[in-house]
Amino acid sequence: MSENLPMTTRAVQIDRHGGPEVLTVREIPRPALADGEVLIAVAASSLNPVDWKTRAWEVGPPPPATLGWDLAGRVVAGEVPAHRVGDEVIAMSAQIATGRGTWAELVALPAHLLASAPTSLPLEDAAALPLAGTTALQALRAAEPAPGERVLVTGAVGGVGALAVQLARHTGARVDALVSRPEHRSAAVELGAERVWHQPADLPSAQYHVVLDTAGVDASHALAHGGRYVSISDEPLPAVPGARKSYVQENTADLAYLATLVDAGELRLRIAERHPFTDIRAAHERFEARGLLGKVLITF
Ligand SMILES: NC(=O)c1ccc[n+]([C@@H]2O[C@H](COP(=O)([O-])OP(=O)(O)OC[C@H]3O[C@@H](n4cnc5c(N)ncnc54)[C@H](OP(=O)(O)O)[C@@H]3O)[C@@H](O)[C@H]2O)c1
């Protein structure tokens, strides 16, 4: 490994579960590289609900733990066939399962988690893509919307929902949206939604071939007979035949595909706020206050 690299790195860790006050920025040893791994200088990550849930709830590997799933950065060490030192990459690391958090200046990850970063936007901004994009793509794949079919996305301007609306449109489906607030309607239209609601009770009955629930609302009355209901939320599924949950899986081919869509102008990433990692507590507080239009980036 290069002798120019620092021996330590700063990371955002928790020692116990709790409110934003349990988040601590501390110096830890530079991660060692195993075979097939690369060291990445992180440009940015983003905040996802799983991050505050892992902080607040008794889930994930026992503390002390480095949090964070998303990563956009530059390879600084490691010899693997697919990536070289200097490459700009993105990755999603399933921190809750593997303990490999991305909220550090230097992160070691298996090369099979990396995809080349989109080239059409600043590297930092690409950190908005991995978890939310992979979740949206895999949930839609589970629902299999066909061209011309009608799709309802709930939470349509949220991290996952905003990408799901665009990806569903990309399949040729007709997409409608449920948002949490009337002032979010125009944002959903900009993403490609035709009709937008903000009250589940107002949704038309039995209209949709696919309902993709990212908001944890019961939109089952809007599902057409024989339609597919897929949820990514923690809430129990409604009593709909065949309703299923989709859980995001690390998948570099999906990441690479998402990056090509970004570069083709087919998938837009909206950034609501940027916080340096040293302000991680403020970033969590803002995120948990809700009402955002776009992702919260954590910059390194
Ligand atoms: N299963 C998986 O693999 C997986 C993967 C990723 C995420 N998730 C889960 O999926 C959920 C969404 O994730 P995310 O990253 O998209 O979160 P997010 O960025 O917070 O987006 C959630 C969106 O839903 C909206 N919303 C909340 N209540 C609503 C309601 N009653 N009607 C309409 N919209 C409503 C929110 O609006 P406000 O901000 O105004 O409340 C927000 O726009 C979270 O629970 C997350 O933990 C699961």
The ligand as a MOL file (V3000), in Angstrom:
LIG
                    3D

  0  0  0     0  0            999 V3000
M  V30 BEGIN CTAB
M  V30 COUNTS 48 52 0 0 0
M  V30 BEGIN ATOM
M  V30 1 N -36.5560 -2.8920 1.8670 0
M  V30 2 C -35.4240 -2.3000 1.5330 0
M  V30 3 O -34.4830 -2.9170 1.0610 0
M  V30 4 C -35.3140 -0.8200 1.7250 0
M  V30 5 C -34.3120 -0.1070 1.0670 0
M  V30 6 C -34.2990 1.2880 1.1870 0
M  V30 7 C -35.2410 1.9220 1.9890 0
M  V30 8 N -36.1470 1.1700 2.6530 0 CHG=1
M  V30 9 C -37.1810 1.8000 3.4880 0
M  V30 10 O -38.0810 2.4320 2.5900 0
M  V30 11 C -38.5840 3.6220 3.1650 0
M  V30 12 C -38.3280 4.7940 2.2110 0
M  V30 13 O -36.9350 5.0120 2.0640 0
M  V30 14 P -36.4170 6.3660 1.4160 0
M  V30 15 O -34.9510 6.3280 1.3990 0
M  V30 16 O -37.1400 6.6380 0.1630 0 CHG=-1
M  V30 17 O -36.9100 7.4000 2.5460 0
M  V30 18 P -37.2130 8.9530 2.4040 0
M  V30 19 O -36.1970 9.5920 1.5260 0
M  V30 20 O -37.4190 9.4500 3.7850 0
M  V30 21 O -38.5910 9.0220 1.5970 0
M  V30 22 C -39.8180 8.6430 2.1360 0
M  V30 23 C -40.8610 9.5130 1.4540 0
M  V30 24 O -42.1660 9.0400 1.8190 0
M  V30 25 C -42.9300 10.1790 2.1550 0
M  V30 26 N -44.0670 9.8180 2.9790 0
M  V30 27 C -44.1030 9.5650 4.2980 0
M  V30 28 N -45.3580 9.2900 4.6940 0
M  V30 29 C -46.1350 9.3880 3.5770 0
M  V30 30 C -47.5220 9.2400 3.3300 0
M  V30 31 N -48.3840 8.9280 4.3000 0
M  V30 32 N -47.9790 9.4180 2.0670 0
M  V30 33 C -47.1270 9.7310 1.0670 0
M  V30 34 N -45.8070 9.8880 1.2460 0
M  V30 35 C -45.3110 9.7260 2.4870 0
M  V30 36 C -41.9360 11.0870 2.8470 0
M  V30 37 O -42.4140 12.4110 2.9560 0
M  V30 38 P -42.0110 13.3120 4.2430 0
M  V30 39 O -40.5500 13.5210 4.1580 0
M  V30 40 O -42.8000 14.5460 4.0490 0
M  V30 41 O -42.4170 12.5010 5.4480 0
M  V30 42 C -40.7590 10.9610 1.8920 0
M  V30 43 O -40.9110 11.8040 0.7700 0
M  V30 44 C -37.9040 3.7540 4.5240 0
M  V30 45 O -38.7450 3.1920 5.5020 0
M  V30 46 C -36.6700 2.8930 4.3840 0
M  V30 47 O -36.2070 2.4040 5.6210 0
M  V30 48 C -36.2130 -0.1740 2.5400 0
M  V30 END ATOM
M  V30 BEGIN BOND
M  V30 1 1 1 2
M  V30 2 2 2 3
M  V30 3 1 2 4
M  V30 4 1 4 5
M  V30 5 2 4 48
M  V30 6 2 5 6
M  V30 7 1 6 7
M  V30 8 2 7 8
M  V30 9 1 8 9
M  V30 10 1 8 48
M  V30 11 1 9 10
M  V30 12 1 9 46
M  V30 13 1 10 11
M  V30 14 1 11 12
M  V30 15 1 11 44
M  V30 16 1 12 13
M  V30 17 1 13 14
M  V30 18 2 14 15
M  V30 19 1 14 16
M  V30 20 1 14 17
M  V30 21 1 17 18
M  V30 22 2 18 19
M  V30 23 1 18 20
M  V30 24 1 18 21
M  V30 25 1 21 22
M  V30 26 1 22 23
M  V30 27 1 23 24
M  V30 28 1 23 42
M  V30 29 1 24 25
M  V30 30 1 25 26
M  V30 31 1 25 36
M  V30 32 1 26 27
M  V30 33 1 26 35
M  V30 34 2 27 28
M  V30 35 1 28 29
M  V30 36 1 29 30
M  V30 37 2 29 35
M  V30 38 1 30 31
M  V30 39 2 30 32
M  V30 40 1 32 33
M  V30 41 2 33 34
M  V30 42 1 34 35
M  V30 43 1 36 37
M  V30 44 1 36 42
M  V30 45 1 37 38
M  V30 46 2 38 39
M  V30 47 1 38 40
M  V30 48 1 38 41
M  V30 49 1 42 43
M  V30 50 1 44 45
M  V30 51 1 44 46
M  V30 52 1 46 47
M  V30 END BOND
M  V30 END CTAB
M  END
